[in-house]
Amino acid sequence: MADTTATANPEDGVRRRDFLDIAAVSAAGIGGLAVVYPLVSQMAPSKDVLAASSTEVDVSAIEPGQAIKAVFRKQPLFVKRLTAAEIAAANATPADSLRDPQTLAERTKEGHEDMLVTMGVCTHLGCVPLGAAEGEVKGEYGGYFCPCHGSHYDTAGRIRKGPAPTNLEVPEYEFISDTVIQVG
């Protein structure tokens, strides 16, 4: 009988080894994905968080000088329609004289300079300032007053007096119609 080991193709061993290497690397890659995918996907926001990521606010009923409170990401949101006198007072204040220099035009949208949208959270320690509801104390500058530590904001929501380091935050928003804004 003839020896079959001597006549076997020497490349057969290499091909089998290559196949085993590829199979082992593929199995390790699939196993790695099976471990990593749940870890990455659990960091994605849940459906209730995604639903709260934007809010629509109807501003058609807000009269000049009035403000409303809404909720955005579980925090108060102030939407105020400024009067001509409030706009003039805000524009008369030089931005370079402010602790956190911003003009009213930088805090509002073009074409809607009378509509101020700010987060209702004091930038000092996170209290909710007064001044958005009828009859509340508006502070020395006619805007908002934080009763926790005495920060005073002007009609444009800019810090004027007290310990707050910055202006009331203006969130990302846009007018999706003349009467509805989308925040977030």
Residue frames as a rotation matrix with the C-alpha (Angstrom) as fourth column:
MET 1
0.571 0.821 0.000 0.00
0.821 -0.571 0.000 0.00
0.000 0.000 -1.000 0.00
ALA 2
-0.149 -0.611 0.777 1.05
0.572 -0.695 -0.437 3.49
0.807 0.379 0.453 -0.70
ASP 3
-0.503 -0.115 -0.857 1.75
0.822 -0.370 -0.432 6.03
-0.267 -0.922 0.281 2.03
THR 4
0.333 0.749 0.574 -1.00
0.853 -0.498 0.155 8.66
0.402 0.438 -0.804 1.85
THR 5
0.684 -0.091 -0.724 0.75
0.451 -0.727 0.517 11.09
-0.573 -0.681 -0.456 4.13
ALA 6
-0.396 -0.914 -0.089 3.57
0.423 -0.268 0.866 11.58
-0.815 0.305 0.493 1.67
THR 7
-0.671 0.163 0.723 1.22
0.718 -0.101 0.689 12.26
0.185 0.981 -0.049 -1.24
ALA 8
0.355 0.844 -0.403 -1.11
0.900 -0.425 -0.097 14.68
-0.253 -0.328 -0.910 0.63
ASN 9
0.318 -0.162 0.934 -1.10
0.503 -0.807 -0.310 18.25
0.804 0.568 -0.175 -0.56
PRO 10
-0.510 -0.589 -0.627 1.11
0.835 -0.164 -0.525 20.27
0.206 -0.792 0.575 1.85
GLU 11
-0.837 0.222 0.499 -1.17
-0.174 -0.975 0.141 23.33
0.518 0.031 0.855 1.46
ASP 12
0.069 0.929 -0.364 -4.12
0.249 0.337 0.908 21.48
0.966 -0.154 -0.208 3.05
GLY 13
-0.046 -0.161 -0.986 -2.69
0.990 0.123 -0.066 21.99
0.132 -0.979 0.153 6.57
VAL 14
-0.938 -0.318 -0.140 -2.23
0.330 -0.941 -0.074 25.71
-0.108 -0.115 0.987 5.95
ARG 15
-0.567 0.794 0.218 -5.75
-0.206 -0.393 0.896 26.09
0.797 0.464 0.386 4.66
ARG 16
0.226 0.658 -0.718 -7.22
0.618 0.473 0.628 24.27
0.753 -0.585 -0.300 7.64
ARG 17
-0.365 -0.446 -0.817 -5.16
0.918 -0.318 -0.237 26.41
-0.154 -0.837 0.525 10.02
ASP 18
-0.978 0.037 0.204 -6.25
0.027 -0.952 0.305 29.60
0.206 0.304 0.930 8.24
PHE 19
-0.162 0.986 -0.048 -9.86
0.027 0.053 0.998 28.53
0.986 0.160 -0.035 8.49
LEU 20
0.207 0.197 -0.958 -9.50
0.898 0.351 0.266 27.84
0.389 -0.915 -0.104 12.21
ASP 21
-0.751 -0.524 -0.402 -7.82
0.634 -0.741 -0.220 31.24
-0.183 -0.420 0.889 12.76
ILE 22
-0.815 0.496 0.300 -10.58
-0.201 -0.727 0.657 33.07
0.544 0.474 0.692 10.90
ALA 23
0.101 0.890 -0.445 -13.29
0.301 0.399 0.866 31.12
0.948 -0.221 -0.227 12.73
ALA 24
-0.071 -0.190 -0.979 -11.71
0.992 0.086 -0.089 31.84
0.101 -0.978 0.182 16.13
VAL 25
-0.946 -0.292 -0.144 -11.33
0.302 -0.952 -0.054 35.58
-0.121 -0.095 0.988 15.41
SER 26
-0.545 0.817 0.187 -14.92
-0.183 -0.334 0.925 35.77
0.818 0.469 0.331 14.09
ALA 27
0.210 0.622 -0.755 -16.27
0.647 0.491 0.584 34.01
0.733 -0.611 -0.299 17.18
ALA 28
-0.412 -0.428 -0.804 -14.29
0.890 -0.376 -0.256 36.37
-0.193 -0.822 0.536 19.43
GLY 29
-0.979 0.062 0.195 -15.59
0.013 -0.934 0.358 39.40
0.204 0.353 0.913 17.50
ILE 30
-0.155 0.986 -0.061 -19.20
-0.013 0.059 0.998 38.26
0.988 0.156 0.004 17.76
GLY 31
0.163 0.151 -0.975 -18.72
0.905 0.370 0.209 37.52
0.393 -0.917 -0.076 21.44
GLY 32
-0.771 -0.512 -0.379 -17.20
0.615 -0.753 -0.235 40.97
-0.165 -0.414 0.895 21.97
LEU 33
-0.763 0.567 0.310 -20.16
-0.232 -0.688 0.688 42.63
0.603 0.453 0.657 20.24
ALA 34
0.111 0.838 -0.534 -22.56
0.378 0.461 0.803 40.56
0.919 -0.290 -0.266 22.33
VAL 35
-0.081 -0.215 -0.973 -20.91
0.996 -0.047 -0.072 41.96
-0.030 -0.975 0.218 25.46
VAL 36
-0.889 -0.406 -0.214 -20.45
0.403 -0.913 0.057 45.59
-0.219 -0.036 0.975 24.31
TYR 37
-0.614 0.678 0.404 -23.86
0.210 -0.353 0.912 46.19
0.761 0.645 0.074 22.66
PRO 38
0.367 0.806 -0.465 -25.94
0.740 0.049 0.671 45.95
0.563 -0.590 -0.578 25.87
LEU 39
-0.134 -0.487 -0.863 -23.47
0.892 -0.439 0.109 48.20
-0.432 -0.755 0.493 27.69
VAL 40
-0.968 -0.239 0.070 -23.70
0.242 -0.832 0.500 50.89
-0.061 0.501 0.863 25.01
SER 41
-0.446 0.864 0.233 -27.46
0.267 -0.120 0.956 50.60
0.854 0.489 -0.177 24.41
GLN 42
0.172 0.533 -0.828 -28.29
0.962 0.090 0.258 50.98
0.212 -0.841 -0.497 28.12
MET 43
-0.582 -0.447 -0.680 -26.76
0.600 -0.800 0.013 54.48
-0.549 -0.400 0.734 28.00
ALA 44
-0.753 0.393 0.528 -29.32
0.330 -0.468 0.820 55.66
0.570 0.791 0.222 25.41
PRO 45
-0.831 0.482 0.276 -32.09
-0.543 -0.598 -0.590 57.88
-0.119 -0.640 0.759 26.79
SER 46
-0.701 0.649 0.297 -35.36
0.520 0.749 -0.410 56.20
-0.488 -0.132 -0.863 27.61
LYS 47
-0.396 0.619 0.678 -38.60
0.785 -0.154 0.600 56.97
0.476 0.770 -0.425 25.77
ASP 48
0.619 0.667 -0.415 -39.92
0.786 -0.518 0.338 59.21
0.010 -0.535 -0.845 28.55
VAL 49
-0.012 -0.713 -0.701 -36.71
0.421 -0.639 0.643 61.26
-0.907 -0.288 0.308 28.50
LEU 50
-0.834 -0.270 0.481 -36.86
0.536 -0.194 0.821 61.64
-0.129 0.943 0.307 24.72
ALA 51
0.062 0.944 0.325 -40.48
0.893 -0.198 0.404 62.78
0.446 0.265 -0.855 25.00
ALA 52
0.734 0.207 -0.647 -39.46
0.577 -0.692 0.434 65.49
-0.358 -0.692 -0.627 27.48
SER 53
-0.260 -0.965 0.037 -36.55
0.830 -0.204 0.519 66.69
-0.493 0.166 0.854 25.35
SER 54
-0.934 0.018 0.358 -38.67
0.180 -0.840 0.511 69.34
0.310 0.542 0.781 23.65
THR 55
-0.343 0.835 -0.430 -41.74
0.705 -0.073 -0.705 71.32
-0.620 -0.545 -0.564 24.61
GLU 56
-0.545 0.278 0.791 -44.16
0.572 -0.566 0.593 73.37
0.613 0.776 0.150 22.53
VAL 57
-0.513 0.354 -0.782 -45.59
0.619 -0.480 -0.622 76.51
-0.595 -0.803 0.027 24.11
ASP 58
0.073 0.631 0.772 -48.52
0.896 -0.382 0.227 78.50
0.438 0.675 -0.594 22.71
VAL 59
-0.677 -0.443 -0.588 -47.69
0.663 -0.715 -0.224 82.18
-0.321 -0.541 0.777 23.20
SER 60
-0.517 0.505 0.691 -50.76
0.514 -0.462 0.723 83.64
0.684 0.729 -0.021 21.45
ALA 61
0.524 0.835 -0.167 -52.57
0.609 -0.230 0.759 84.52
0.596 -0.500 -0.629 24.69
ILE 62
-0.055 -0.608 -0.792 -49.65
0.947 -0.282 0.151 86.37
-0.315 -0.742 0.592 26.31
GLU 63
0.863 0.379 0.334 -50.32
0.451 -0.876 -0.170 90.10
0.228 0.298 -0.927 26.40
PRO 64
0.031 -0.877 0.479 -47.49
0.180 -0.467 -0.866 92.68
0.983 0.113 0.144 26.51
GLY 65
-0.215 -0.224 0.950 -46.14
-0.826 -0.478 -0.300 92.81
0.521 -0.849 -0.083 30.06
GLN 66
0.701 0.521 0.487 -47.41
-0.696 0.648 0.309 89.32
-0.154 -0.556 0.817 30.91
ALA 67
-0.502 -0.817 -0.284 -45.42
-0.827 0.549 -0.118 86.16
0.252 0.176 -0.952 31.45
ILE 68
0.747 0.656 -0.109 -46.30
-0.595 0.732 0.332 82.50
0.297 -0.183 0.937 31.70
LYS 69
-0.250 -0.764 0.594 -44.59
-0.857 0.461 0.232 79.60
-0.451 -0.451 -0.770 33.37
ALA 70
0.689 0.342 -0.639 -44.17
-0.600 0.764 -0.238 76.31
0.407 0.547 0.731 31.56
VAL 71
0.515 -0.541 0.665 -42.13
-0.360 0.568 0.740 73.20
-0.778 -0.621 0.098 32.28
PHE 72
0.702 -0.417 -0.578 -39.13
-0.538 0.222 -0.813 72.13
0.467 0.881 -0.069 30.22
ARG 73
-0.060 -0.715 -0.697 -37.07
0.036 0.696 -0.717 69.09
0.998 -0.068 -0.016 31.27
LYS 74
0.333 0.377 -0.865 -38.69
0.816 0.344 0.464 69.18
0.472 -0.860 -0.193 34.72
GLN 75
-0.619 -0.503 -0.602 -37.57
0.717 -0.676 -0.172 72.78
-0.321 -0.538 0.780 35.28
PRO 76
0.377 0.807 -0.455 -39.58
0.502 -0.591 -0.632 76.01
-0.778 0.010 -0.628 35.15
LEU 77
-0.562 -0.418 0.714 -39.54
0.827 -0.302 0.474 77.96
0.018 0.857 0.516 31.90
PHE 78
-0.047 0.511 -0.859 -40.49
0.329 -0.804 -0.496 81.64
-0.943 -0.306 -0.130 31.78
VAL 79
-0.464 0.011 0.886 -41.97
0.871 -0.175 0.459 83.09
0.160 0.985 0.071 28.58
LYS 80
-0.038 0.370 -0.928 -42.56
0.547 -0.770 -0.329 86.84
-0.837 -0.520 -0.173 28.74
ARG 81
0.207 0.157 0.966 -43.90
0.903 -0.411 -0.126 89.28
0.377 0.898 -0.227 26.17
LEU 82
-0.536 -0.554 -0.637 -42.04
0.759 -0.646 -0.077 92.53
-0.369 -0.525 0.767 26.80
THR 83
0.678 0.701 -0.220 -43.70
0.568 -0.691 -0.447 95.93
-0.465 0.178 -0.867 26.58
ALA 84
0.597 -0.450 0.664 -42.20
0.442 -0.506 -0.740 98.75
0.669 0.736 -0.103 24.50
ALA 85
0.699 -0.320 0.640 -41.02
-0.627 -0.705 0.332 100.41
0.345 -0.633 -0.693 27.76
GLU 86
0.723 -0.437 0.536 -39.32
-0.142 0.665 0.734 97.17
-0.676 -0.606 0.418 28.92
ILE 87
0.611 -0.500 0.614 -37.59
0.792 0.393 -0.467 96.78
-0.008 0.771 0.636 25.55
ALA 88
0.617 -0.359 0.700 -36.43
0.005 -0.889 -0.459 100.42
0.787 0.286 -0.547 25.69
ALA 89
0.747 -0.331 0.577 -35.13
-0.656 -0.224 0.721 99.98
-0.109 -0.917 -0.384 29.25
ALA 90
0.678 -0.498 0.541 -33.25
0.311 0.861 0.403 96.81
-0.666 -0.105 0.738 28.30
ASN 91
0.524 -0.466 0.713 -31.75
0.793 -0.037 -0.608 98.44
0.309 0.884 0.350 25.21
ALA 92
0.765 -0.200 0.612 -30.78
-0.237 -0.971 -0.020 101.56
0.598 -0.130 -0.791 27.17
THR 93
0.782 -0.509 0.360 -28.53
-0.291 0.212 0.933 99.55
-0.551 -0.834 0.018 29.49
PRO 94
0.281 -0.751 -0.597 -24.99
-0.920 -0.034 -0.390 99.32
0.272 0.659 -0.701 28.05
ALA 95
0.865 0.087 -0.495 -24.01
-0.071 0.996 0.051 95.64
0.497 -0.009 0.867 27.78
ASP 96
-0.046 -0.980 -0.195 -20.46
0.251 0.178 -0.952 96.34
0.967 -0.092 0.237 28.95
SER 97
-0.377 -0.036 0.926 -21.80
-0.768 -0.547 -0.334 97.61
0.518 -0.836 0.179 32.29
LEU 98
0.681 0.726 0.099 -23.32
-0.681 0.578 0.450 94.19
0.269 -0.374 0.888 33.06
ARG 99
0.100 -0.605 0.790 -21.72
-0.709 0.514 0.483 91.34
-0.698 -0.609 -0.377 34.98
ASP 100
-0.343 -0.096 0.934 -22.67
0.477 0.839 0.261 88.91
-0.809 0.535 -0.242 32.18
PRO 101
-0.479 0.112 -0.871 -22.73
-0.455 -0.880 0.137 91.19
-0.751 0.462 0.472 29.11
GLN 102
-0.675 0.371 0.638 -25.55
0.712 0.555 0.430 90.40
-0.195 0.745 -0.638 26.69
THR 103
-0.871 0.463 -0.163 -27.87
-0.489 -0.848 0.204 92.63
-0.044 0.258 0.965 24.74
LEU 104
-0.061 0.938 0.341 -31.60
-0.485 0.271 -0.831 92.03
-0.872 -0.216 0.438 24.49
ALA 105
0.454 0.205 -0.867 -31.13
-0.891 0.123 -0.438 91.19
0.017 0.971 0.239 20.80
GLU 106
-0.541 -0.730 -0.418 -28.73
-0.673 0.674 -0.305 88.38
0.504 0.116 -0.856 21.78
ARG 107
-0.895 0.220 0.389 -31.33
-0.208 0.566 -0.798 86.94
-0.395 -0.795 -0.460 24.15
THR 108
0.160 0.986 0.039 -34.33
-0.255 0.080 -0.964 87.02
-0.954 0.144 0.264 21.76
LYS 109
-0.231 -0.151 0.961 -35.04
0.788 0.551 0.276 85.85
-0.571 0.821 -0.008 18.21
GLU 110
-0.946 -0.149 -0.286 -34.97
-0.049 -0.809 0.585 88.24
-0.319 0.568 0.759 15.27
GLY 111
-0.620 0.785 -0.007 -38.48
-0.141 -0.103 0.985 89.37
0.772 0.611 0.174 14.41
HIS 112
0.480 0.739 -0.472 -39.68
0.380 0.310 0.872 88.44
0.791 -0.598 -0.132 17.91
GLU 113
-0.539 -0.801 0.260 -37.68
0.157 -0.399 -0.903 90.87
0.828 -0.446 0.341 20.05
ASP 114
-0.160 0.569 0.806 -40.69
-0.836 -0.513 0.197 91.29
0.526 -0.643 0.558 22.34
MET 115
0.847 0.489 -0.209 -40.69
-0.342 0.801 0.490 87.60
0.407 -0.344 0.846 23.36
LEU 116
-0.192 -0.916 0.353 -38.17
-0.905 0.025 -0.426 86.60
0.381 -0.401 -0.833 26.05
VAL 117
0.812 0.356 -0.462 -37.76
-0.207 0.916 0.343 82.89
0.545 -0.182 0.818 26.80
THR 118
-0.246 -0.900 0.359 -35.61
-0.774 -0.041 -0.632 81.95
0.584 -0.433 -0.687 29.81
MET 119
-0.199 0.102 -0.975 -35.19
0.471 0.882 -0.004 79.07
0.859 -0.460 -0.224 32.20
GLY 120
0.534 0.497 0.684 -36.82
-0.359 -0.600 0.715 79.91
0.766 -0.627 -0.142 35.54
VAL 121
0.724 -0.407 -0.556 -33.79
0.671 0.602 0.433 78.83
0.158 -0.687 0.709 37.56
CYS 122
0.892 -0.451 0.014 -31.52
-0.431 -0.841 0.327 81.29
-0.136 -0.297 -0.945 39.38
THR 123
0.601 -0.728 -0.330 -27.93
-0.021 0.398 -0.917 80.82
0.799 0.558 0.224 38.29
HIS 124
-0.030 -0.605 0.796 -26.69
-0.922 -0.291 -0.256 81.14
0.386 -0.741 -0.549 41.88
LEU 125
-0.811 -0.261 0.524 -28.01
-0.502 0.771 -0.392 78.03
-0.301 -0.581 -0.756 43.59
GLY 126
-0.917 0.372 -0.142 -30.98
0.159 0.670 0.725 76.95
0.364 0.643 -0.674 41.47
CYS 127
-0.546 0.784 -0.295 -33.92
0.331 -0.122 -0.936 78.59
-0.769 -0.609 -0.193 43.23
VAL 128
-0.183 0.581 0.793 -36.95
0.963 -0.058 0.264 79.70
0.200 0.812 -0.549 41.21
PRO 129
-0.969 -0.222 -0.107 -37.05
0.238 -0.954 -0.182 83.51
-0.062 -0.202 0.977 40.88
LEU 130
-0.029 0.964 -0.264 -40.23
0.672 -0.176 -0.719 85.51
-0.740 -0.198 -0.643 41.37
GLY 131
-0.476 -0.085 -0.875 -41.63
-0.300 -0.920 0.252 87.90
-0.827 0.382 0.413 38.79
ALA 132
-0.994 0.107 -0.025 -43.25
0.015 0.356 0.934 85.67
0.109 0.928 -0.355 36.18
ALA 133
-0.305 0.940 -0.155 -46.70
0.909 0.336 0.246 85.62
0.284 -0.066 -0.957 37.79
GLU 134
0.074 0.474 0.878 -49.03
0.146 -0.876 0.460 88.53
0.987 0.094 -0.134 38.39
GLY 135
0.835 0.322 0.446 -48.36
-0.295 -0.422 0.857 90.30
0.465 -0.847 -0.258 41.67
GLU 136
0.665 -0.660 -0.349 -44.97
0.747 0.589 0.308 88.69
0.002 -0.465 0.885 42.36
VAL 137
0.596 -0.570 -0.565 -41.98
-0.096 -0.749 0.655 90.79
-0.797 -0.336 -0.502 43.41
LYS 138
0.930 -0.215 0.297 -40.00
0.334 0.162 -0.928 91.71
0.151 0.963 0.223 40.31
GLY 139
0.126 -0.949 -0.289 -36.91
0.960 0.044 0.275 93.12
-0.248 -0.312 0.917 42.01
GLU 140
0.006 -0.222 -0.975 -35.23
0.264 -0.940 0.215 96.50
-0.964 -0.259 0.053 41.69
TYR 141
-0.789 -0.441 -0.428 -34.92
-0.282 -0.359 0.890 96.27
-0.546 0.822 0.159 37.90
GLY 142
-0.037 0.940 -0.338 -38.47
-0.871 -0.196 -0.451 95.17
-0.490 0.278 0.826 37.04
GLY 143
-0.244 -0.104 -0.964 -37.57
-0.757 0.642 0.122 91.68
0.606 0.760 -0.235 35.85
TYR 144
0.529 0.326 -0.783 -37.13
0.140 0.877 0.459 88.80
0.837 -0.353 0.419 38.26
PHE 145
0.051 -0.464 0.885 -36.14
-0.914 -0.380 -0.146 88.52
0.404 -0.801 -0.443 41.92
CYS 146
-0.034 -0.137 -0.990 -34.69
0.138 0.980 -0.141 85.42
0.990 -0.142 -0.014 43.58
PRO 147
0.645 0.397 0.653 -35.90
-0.515 -0.407 0.755 85.36
0.565 -0.823 -0.058 47.19
CYS 148
0.798 -0.350 -0.492 -33.35
0.518 0.814 0.261 82.75
0.309 -0.463 0.831 48.30
HIS 149
0.026 -0.898 -0.439 -30.27
0.934 -0.134 0.330 84.98
-0.355 -0.419 0.836 48.21
GLY 150
0.365 0.269 -0.891 -31.44
0.268 -0.947 -0.176 88.29
-0.891 -0.174 -0.418 46.74
SER 151
-0.730 -0.590 0.345 -30.41
0.494 -0.107 0.863 88.20
-0.473 0.800 0.369 43.08
HIS 152
0.229 0.764 -0.604 -32.10
-0.060 -0.608 -0.792 90.87
-0.972 0.218 -0.093 40.95
TYR 153
-0.547 -0.305 0.780 -32.59
0.724 0.296 0.623 90.41
-0.421 0.905 0.059 37.18
ASP 154
-0.696 0.299 -0.653 -33.71
-0.403 -0.915 0.011 93.10
-0.594 0.271 0.757 34.74
THR 155
0.308 0.940 -0.147 -36.55
-0.632 0.086 -0.770 92.86
-0.711 0.330 0.621 32.20
ALA 156
0.380 -0.252 -0.890 -34.25
-0.820 0.353 -0.450 90.94
0.428 0.901 -0.072 29.82
GLY 157
0.988 0.052 -0.148 -33.38
0.022 0.887 0.461 88.33
0.155 -0.458 0.875 32.49
ARG 158
0.175 -0.983 0.062 -29.84
0.216 -0.023 -0.976 89.71
0.961 0.184 0.208 32.94
ILE 159
0.316 -0.129 -0.940 -28.23
0.941 0.172 0.293 89.66
0.124 -0.977 0.176 36.37
ARG 160
0.344 -0.136 0.929 -27.95
0.126 -0.974 -0.189 93.15
0.930 0.182 -0.318 37.83
LYS 161
-0.112 -0.327 0.938 -27.48
-0.878 -0.410 -0.247 92.69
0.466 -0.851 -0.241 41.58
GLY 162
0.714 0.369 0.595 -26.87
-0.659 0.641 0.393 89.84
-0.237 -0.673 0.701 44.00
PRO 163
-0.020 -0.833 0.554 -24.75
-0.541 0.475 0.694 86.68
-0.841 -0.286 -0.460 44.09
ALA 164
0.730 0.305 0.612 -25.91
0.269 0.695 -0.667 85.07
-0.629 0.651 0.425 40.82
PRO 165
-0.238 -0.966 -0.103 -22.90
0.216 -0.156 0.964 84.86
-0.947 0.207 0.246 38.48
THR 166
-0.972 -0.120 0.201 -24.72
0.210 -0.059 0.976 84.81
-0.105 0.991 0.083 35.12
ASN 167
-0.550 0.810 -0.203 -27.94
-0.834 -0.519 0.185 85.81
0.044 0.271 0.962 33.39
LEU 168
0.175 0.685 0.707 -30.99
-0.421 0.701 -0.575 83.56
-0.890 -0.197 0.411 33.39
GLU 169
-0.731 -0.537 0.421 -30.28
0.068 0.556 0.828 80.88
-0.679 0.634 -0.371 30.80
VAL 170
0.120 0.698 -0.706 -31.94
-0.890 -0.240 -0.388 81.21
-0.441 0.675 0.592 27.39
PRO 171
-0.048 -0.127 0.991 -32.62
0.061 0.990 0.130 77.66
-0.997 0.067 -0.040 26.17
GLU 172
-0.982 -0.190 -0.015 -32.48
-0.024 0.042 0.999 76.61
-0.190 0.981 -0.046 22.52
TYR 173
-0.091 0.990 0.111 -35.85
0.405 0.139 -0.904 77.46
-0.910 -0.037 -0.414 21.00
GLU 174
-0.989 -0.120 0.083 -37.46
0.124 -0.388 0.913 78.42
-0.078 0.914 0.398 17.73
PHE 175
-0.257 0.936 -0.243 -40.75
-0.618 -0.352 -0.703 79.79
-0.743 -0.030 0.669 16.51
ILE 176
-0.802 0.034 0.596 -42.53
0.387 0.790 0.475 77.05
-0.455 0.612 -0.647 14.58
SER 177
0.035 0.737 0.675 -45.36
0.878 -0.345 0.331 79.51
0.477 0.581 -0.659 13.85
ASP 178
-0.323 -0.134 0.937 -46.16
-0.057 -0.985 -0.161 83.07
0.945 -0.106 0.310 14.88
THR 179
0.332 0.591 0.735 -47.93
-0.774 -0.275 0.571 81.81
0.539 -0.759 0.366 17.99
VAL 180
0.998 0.005 0.058 -46.05
-0.035 0.846 0.531 78.61
-0.047 -0.533 0.845 18.97
ILE 181
0.184 -0.983 -0.021 -42.48
-0.948 -0.171 -0.270 78.13
0.262 0.070 -0.963 20.10
GLN 182
0.871 -0.058 -0.488 -40.64
0.116 0.989 0.089 74.84
0.477 -0.134 0.868 20.38
VAL 183
0.449 -0.713 0.539 -38.11
-0.893 -0.361 0.267 74.70
0.004 -0.601 -0.799 23.18
GLY 184
0.187 -0.494 0.849 -35.36
-0.345 0.776 0.527 72.10
-0.920 -0.392 -0.025 22.94
